Every structure is written in structure tokens, then in C-alpha cells.
Amino acid sequence: MLENCKSAHERWGGVSDIIDRWLQTRQALLVSFCGLSGKKAFEDGDRESEAQLRELCQNLVDYVSAGHFEVYEQLVLEGQAFDDKPGLEESKALYREIDATTDVAVDFNDKYLETDDLSSLQADLSQLGEALETRFASEDRMIAVLHTAHQNPTA
């Protein structure tokens, strides 16, 4: 998609647009996560909670998928284009941290697509929240070392 851009500005400006859209998806994920995790108790048959849970799962899948199938690849390509060996090396460790949180997200999604039993939802939301916190910190660091570090400070 971005390979056909004519200039470096177009190329890496396109990456900025991808990151911006992805971070908007992150915001939607956080809103749905906070809306659901703010509840004190969950009961089976609670239609409102079930709808919020479906929305959370959809936002979670959208966010995780965009990271793995679009954003990380573009960041690595940018690091390679700038021959940023230290940034690329750090990104490998960051990706391992991110990848570990993917399992938590996928397990959460799979579990709540298969069940209406909300008895363990509070504990699962807590575990998911911890994984998301780790993931966001690692992703933000990856953006900093593979994208922001290459931005022209006068642009």
C-alpha cells in the first residue's frame, strides 16, 4: 500500500496516518473496556453487559489485528529504511512482550464468544487490563524507537 509513495515524507507520513487510526481504535477499546470493567457485578442474562462484552471483544480483535497485520510491519519497514539497527533490535524484544499479551486477548475473546456465563468476567477483565497495560507500553515504545525517532523535528 505505502510502497508506491513518491517521497519519504509521503511514505512515513502514511505510517503516521496508520498509527493515528490505530490509536483511535485503541481509544475505542479503552472506552469499551472501562465501561464494562466499571460494573460491580455481572449476572447471567444481563443483556446490557452481554452487549458491552460483545462490543469489547470486537474492539479487542480489531485493535490486536491491526497491530499485528498492519502497524508493526510498517514500523519495522521504517526502521529498516533508516537502517536503525538499535531500534530494530529493541523492537524484537518489544514484539515478544506484545505477543505474550496477544494470547491473553485471544483467550478472553474466545472464552466470551463461547459462553454466556459471566461469573468469572470480573477476574478475566482484571487479567485483560494488566495485559493491555503491558501491551500499550510496549507498543508506545515501539512507535517511539521505530517511528518518532525518525521524524524531522522541524517538520
Secondary structure as UniProt FT lines:
FT   HELIX           2..4
FT   HELIX           8..37
FT   TURN            44..45
FT   HELIX           47..66
FT   HELIX           67..71
FT   HELIX           72..81
FT   TURN            82..83
FT   HELIX           85..114
FT   TURN            119..120
FT   HELIX           121..146
FT   HELIX           148..150
FT   TURN            153..154
//
